[in-house]
Amino acid sequence: MIRVLAVVVAMLLTVSIGLTGAMAQMKTDPTQPRMEKKSDTMGQKVEGTIKSVRGNMVTLEDGTEISIPSSMNVTKDQLKPGAQISAEYEAKAGQKIARSIEIKG
């Protein structure tokens, strides 16, 4: 009887350790929508040199694309290739939407 109990306890421990390890290695599926708590923070920040501008889309030298909403107080002549910018953005539907932008030169 004690031997059977020891085997059952050993099996339960093995299963629980296996499940814990498997859950620790699980990754979230990026295609699934995530429920995120909205915060008052500005989001992520990026700095770089403008490579190209198409409409309201700015592409930096590193390939980062940022959408500049028309509500931003930035004129089109400030957003030109070669200009240094610093922007804070929020990712929405896979697109980086600028929340603030600073033209450095």
C-alpha positions in Angstrom: 0.0 0.0 0.0 2.8 2.4 0.9 4.5 1.6 -2.4 1.4 2.4 -4.4 1.0 5.7 -2.6 4.6 6.6 -3.3 4.2 5.8 -7.0 1.0 8.0 -7.2 2.7 10.9 -5.4 5.8 10.6 -7.7 3.5 10.6 -10.8 1.6 13.7 -9.6 4.9 15.5 -8.9 6.2 14.6 -12.3 3.1 15.8 -14.1 2.9 19.1 -12.1 6.6 19.8 -12.8 6.1 19.0 -16.5 3.1 21.3 -16.8 4.9 24.2 -15.0 7.8 23.9 -17.4 5.6 23.7 -20.4 3.6 26.8 -19.3 6.7 28.8 -18.7 7.9 28.1 -22.2 4.5 29.1 -23.9 4.5 32.2 -26.0 1.6 34.3 -26.7 0.2 34.3 -30.2 0.8 37.8 -31.8 -2.2 37.3 -34.0 -4.6 37.1 -31.1 -5.9 40.4 -29.7 -4.6 41.3 -26.3 -6.6 43.0 -23.6 -4.4 45.7 -22.4 -5.1 48.2 -19.7 -5.1 51.7 -21.2 -2.6 54.0 -19.4 -1.8 57.7 -19.5 1.8 57.0 -20.6 3.0 58.2 -23.9 3.9 54.8 -25.3 7.1 54.0 -27.1 9.7 56.4 -28.3 11.8 56.4 -31.5 14.5 58.7 -32.8 16.0 58.7 -36.2 16.6 60.4 -39.5 13.7 60.6 -42.0 14.4 58.6 -45.1 11.1 59.3 -47.0 7.7 60.9 -46.6 4.5 59.7 -48.3 1.3 61.5 -47.4 1.1 61.2 -43.6 3.6 58.3 -43.4 7.2 58.9 -42.4 9.8 56.3 -42.9 13.0 56.5 -40.9 16.5 55.3 -42.1 16.1 52.1 -40.0 12.8 51.2 -41.7 10.5 52.3 -38.9 7.2 53.7 -40.3 5.3 56.2 -38.3 1.9 57.7 -39.2 1.6 61.4 -38.4 -2.0 62.3 -37.7 -3.3 65.5 -39.3 -4.0 66.9 -35.8 -0.3 67.1 -35.2 1.2 70.6 -35.2 3.9 69.7 -37.8 4.1 71.2 -41.2 4.9 69.1 -44.2 8.0 71.1 -45.0 9.4 70.2 -41.6 9.0 66.5 -42.4 11.6 66.1 -45.1 14.3 63.5 -45.8 17.4 64.1 -43.7 15.6 65.7 -40.8 16.3 64.3 -37.4 13.1 63.5 -35.3 12.2 62.2 -32.0 8.6 60.8 -31.7 6.5 59.0 -29.2 3.9 56.7 -30.7 1.2 54.2 -29.8 0.8 51.0 -31.8 -2.8 50.5 -33.1 -3.8 47.8 -35.5 -0.1 47.1 -36.3 0.6 50.7 -37.2 2.7 53.2 -35.2 0.6 56.3 -34.7 2.6 59.4 -33.5 1.3 61.0 -30.3 4.1 63.6 -30.2 6.9 64.6 -32.5 9.9 66.8 -32.2 12.0 68.0 -35.2 15.6 68.2 -34.2 17.1 69.5 -37.4 
